[in-house]
Amino acid sequence: MEEKCSCFHKTKERSEEEYKKLINRLNRIEGQIRGIRGMVENDAYCTDILIQVSAVNAALNAFNKELLANHIRTCVADDIRSGKDETIDELVNTLQKLMK
């Protein structure tokens, strides 16, 4: 007997502009991470590495803020207009995870 996955994976179709903005941010973050790796490999001073890690954390937070704002403006607003109130619980749960 074949088992079927009962998983439900939501997807989001993004505008070309939103997609490019998010990918550009991720590419910069990826470059920063590679830079940190290079610093470790080249025995850079600890505080210099920590400052770069702080910059990556700030870049990830900026990415999260942009993605969350887009999510609220589109997915959440559309679901609420459609009467899908469970989306509010999902948003609250997501915010709680982000604020750990």
N, C-alpha and C positions, 0 to 999 in steps of 0.2 A: 504494500500500500504506500503510495506516495504522500509524503508529508508536505503540507503547504505552509509557508511562512505566514504567520498572522501579524507580522510586523507592518506598521504603517509608517512610511517615511514621507514626511512632508517635503516639498520642494518649493522653490521660489524662483520665478522668472524675473530677472533683473533687467533694467534698462541698460543699454550699452554704456551710458555715462556712469551709472552706479557701478557696473561691473568694472569699468576701467579704473575708477577711483579706488575701489577696494583692492584690486589687483596691484595697482601702483603702490599703495600703502604696504601691502604684504611684501612686495619686491624690495622696498626700502628696508623693511624689518628684517627680511632674510639677509640682505647685505650687511646690516648691522650685526646680526648673529654671526655671520662668517667673519666679520671684523673682530668680534670678541674671541672667536676661536683662534684666529691668527695671533691675537694678543697673548692668549694663554700659551700657544705653541712657541711664541717668541719670548716667553718669560717676562712679560710686561709687569709693571708694578701693580700690586693689588688694588690700590685706590683708583688707578687709571681704568682698570677693568670694571670695578664697581660703578664708576661714573658712566661707563658705556652701557652697562646692564641697566642702570637707572633710565638711561635714554631709551632703551628698548622697551622697558616697562611703560614709559610714557607713550611711546608709539603704539604699543598694543592697546593701551587705554583709549587712545584717540581712535583707533580702528573700531574698538567695541562701541564707543559713543556714536560713531557714524552709522555702524551697522544697526545698533539698537534704535536710533532715531528713524532710520529708514523702515525698520520692522514695525515700529509703532504707527508711523504714517501710512503704511500700506497694509500689511498683513493683519495687524491688530484692528485697525480702523475698519477694514473691509469685513472682518469676521464679526465685529460688534454690530455693524450695520445689518449683517445677515442674521443676527440673532444668536450667534455662537458665543454665548457668555463664558464658556469654558476657556476661551482664549485669554480672558482676564486672569484666571487662575494660573494658566501657563506663563503669562507675563510676570506675575508676582513671583512664581517659582524661579523663573530665570533671573529676575532682579536679585532675589535672595542668594542665588548661587554666585552672581557677579560680585556681590558685596561681602563675600567671605574674607 
